[in-house]
């Protein structure tokens, strides 16, 4: 049993590596945002991308995690580790409208009818995935990963990381932004260029675009 663990971990890392090679373009992300079905859904997708949240991190956000004045978001990640990430100014207005004066409670409330619940409940991870997939479908944006046909939160997270690195930012910045415990994780997952990056650079060398 003990001998099977390395193989299992290796397979998991290979899957992660493969998934991280697929990204959406900024234009595709914008189209998905424009196709969101409500203010709640749009703000959720904005945070998934611009703050590179894991699905569980987004689902569990509380109003108290948002600092609108400093434009910061406190996230409780894997192992209950906290990190603070910046919130782009362009989405603070959506957050302000969504919070609507509330001082506590789920940032993203479930839309179940009030008669079926005594107090606001958070979205489930499955609900977050469905909201994003539905917006992507309306926008006509499909996942580039053949193993995962639906656009999912991790694809947005990978896209955000790749876009930041493509802008010339250091891997250590991405490490802290994503909440990786070790820089090795960041380099293992994002240290190799994506298929499109390789193709673009090679074709550019031949004078093609």
C-alpha positions in Angstrom: 0.0 0.0 0.0 2.8 2.3 0.9 4.5 1.7 -2.4 1.5 2.9 -4.4 1.6 6.4 -3.0 4.4 7.9 -5.1 2.7 6.6 -8.3 -0.6 8.1 -7.2 1.0 11.5 -6.3 2.9 11.5 -9.6 -0.3 10.9 -11.6 -2.0 13.8 -9.7 0.9 16.2 -10.5 0.9 15.1 -14.1 -2.8 15.9 -14.3 -2.2 19.3 -12.6 0.6 20.1 -15.0 -1.6 19.2 -18.0 -4.5 21.3 -16.7 -2.3 24.3 -16.1 -1.2 24.4 -19.7 -4.7 25.4 -20.8 -5.9 29.0 -20.4 -8.6 31.3 -21.6 -7.7 34.6 -23.2 -8.6 37.9 -21.6 -11.2 38.5 -24.2 -12.9 35.1 -23.4 -12.9 36.0 -19.7 -14.5 39.3 -20.5 -17.2 37.6 -22.6 -18.0 35.3 -19.8 -18.3 38.2 -17.4 -20.7 40.0 -19.7 -22.8 36.8 -19.9 -23.2 36.5 -16.1 -26.9 36.1 -15.1 -26.9 38.5 -12.2 -24.8 40.9 -10.1 -24.0 38.1 -7.7 -22.8 35.8 -10.5 -20.8 38.5 -12.2 -19.0 39.4 -9.0 -18.4 35.8 -8.2 -16.7 35.2 -11.6 -14.8 38.4 -11.3 -13.2 37.3 -8.0 -12.6 33.8 -9.3 -10.4 35.3 -12.1 -9.0 38.6 -10.8 -8.2 37.1 -7.3 -7.4 33.6 -8.7 -9.6 31.9 -6.1 -10.1 28.2 -5.7 -13.8 27.2 -5.9 -14.0 26.4 -2.1 -12.3 29.8 -1.3 -14.9 31.7 -3.3 -17.9 29.7 -1.9 -16.8 30.3 1.7 -16.2 34.1 1.4 -17.8 36.2 4.1 -18.7 39.8 3.9 -16.2 40.4 6.7 -13.4 39.1 4.4 -13.8 42.2 2.1 -12.1 45.5 2.8 -13.5 47.9 0.3 -11.5 50.9 1.6 -8.1 49.1 1.2 -9.4 47.0 -1.8 -8.2 43.8 -0.2 -9.7 40.3 0.2 -8.8 38.0 3.0 -8.9 34.3 1.8 -8.9 31.2 3.9 -7.2 28.6 1.7 -5.9 25.1 2.1 -5.0 24.0 5.6 -6.9 27.1 7.0 -4.0 29.3 5.8 -4.9 32.9 5.3 -3.7 35.2 2.6 -4.6 38.7 1.6 -4.9 39.6 -2.1 -5.6 42.9 -3.9 -9.0 43.6 -5.5 -8.9 45.6 -8.8 -10.6 48.9 -8.5 -12.9 48.1 -11.5 -14.7 45.4 -9.5 -15.0 47.2 -6.1 -18.3 48.8 -7.3 -19.8 45.5 -8.0 -18.7 44.3 -4.5 -20.2 47.4 -2.9 -23.6 46.9 -4.6 -23.5 43.1 -3.7 -22.7 43.7 0.0 -25.4 46.5 0.1 -24.5 47.6 3.7 -24.3 44.1 5.2 -21.7 43.7 7.9 -21.5 39.9 8.1 -22.8 36.8 6.5 -22.0 34.9 3.2 -20.7 37.2 0.5 -22.4 35.0 -2.1 -25.7 33.8 -0.8 -27.6 30.8 -2.2 -30.6 31.8 -4.2 -32.9 29.2 -2.7 -36.4 30.6 -1.9 -36.5 32.3 1.5 -39.3 29.9 2.6 -36.9 27.0 2.5 -34.2 28.5 4.7 -34.1 30.2 8.0 -30.9 32.3 7.3 -28.7 33.1 4.3 -26.6 30.2 3.2 -23.4 30.1 1.2 -23.2 28.8 -2.3 -21.9 25.3 -2.6 -18.8 24.4 -4.7 -21.1 22.7 -7.1 -23.3 25.8 -7.4 -20.2 28.0 -8.1 -19.2 25.6 -10.9 -22.6 25.6 -12.4 -22.8 29.4 -12.4 -19.5 29.7 -14.2 -20.3 26.9 -16.7 -23.7 28.5 -17.5 -22.2 31.9 -18.1 -19.4 30.5 -20.3 -22.0 28.5 -22.4 -24.1 31.7 -22.9 -20.9 33.5 -24.0 -20.0 30.8 -26.4 -16.7 30.1 -24.6 -15.6 26.5 -24.3 -12.9 24.9 -22.3 -9.7 24.3 -24.3 -8.9 21.3 -22.1 -10.4 18.1 -23.7 -10.4 16.4 -20.3 -12.7 19.0 -18.8 -15.3 20.1 -21.3 -16.9 22.8 -19.1 -15.2 26.1 -18.2 -14.5 25.7 -14.5 -13.0 27.8 -11.6 -9.6 26.2 -11.8 -9.3 27.1 -15.5 -9.9 30.8 -14.5 -7.3 30.4 -11.7 -4.8 28.9 -14.2 -5.6 31.7 -16.7 -5.0 34.4 -14.1 -1.6 32.9 -13.2 -0.5 32.6 -16.8 -1.6 36.2 -17.6 0.3 37.6 -14.6 3.4 35.7 -15.6 3.0 36.7 -19.2 3.0 40.3 -18.0 6.5 39.8 -16.7 5.8 39.4 -13.0 8.0 37.2 -10.9 7.0 33.6 -10.0 7.3 34.4 -6.3 4.6 37.1 -6.7 2.3 34.4 -8.3 3.2 32.0 -5.5 1.9 34.3 -2.8 -1.1 35.4 -4.9 -2.2 31.8 -5.4 -1.5 30.7 -1.9 1.1 28.1 -2.7 3.2 27.0 0.3 6.3 26.6 -1.7 7.8 28.4 -4.8 8.6 24.9 -6.1 4.8 24.2 -6.5 4.5 27.4 -8.5 7.5 26.6 -10.7 6.4 23.0 -11.2 3.0 24.0 -12.4 3.7 27.3 -14.2 7.4 27.2 -14.8 7.0 25.6 -18.2 5.4 27.6 -21.0 2.0 26.7 -22.4 1.5 25.1 -25.8 0.3 28.5 -27.2 3.3 30.4 -25.7 5.7 27.9 -27.3 3.9 28.1 -30.7 3.8 31.9 -30.6 7.5 32.3 -29.8 8.6 29.7 -32.3 6.4 31.2 -35.1 7.6 34.7 -34.2 11.1 33.5 -34.7 10.2 32.5 -38.3 8.6 35.9 -38.9 5.1 34.6 -38.5 2.3 35.4 -36.1 
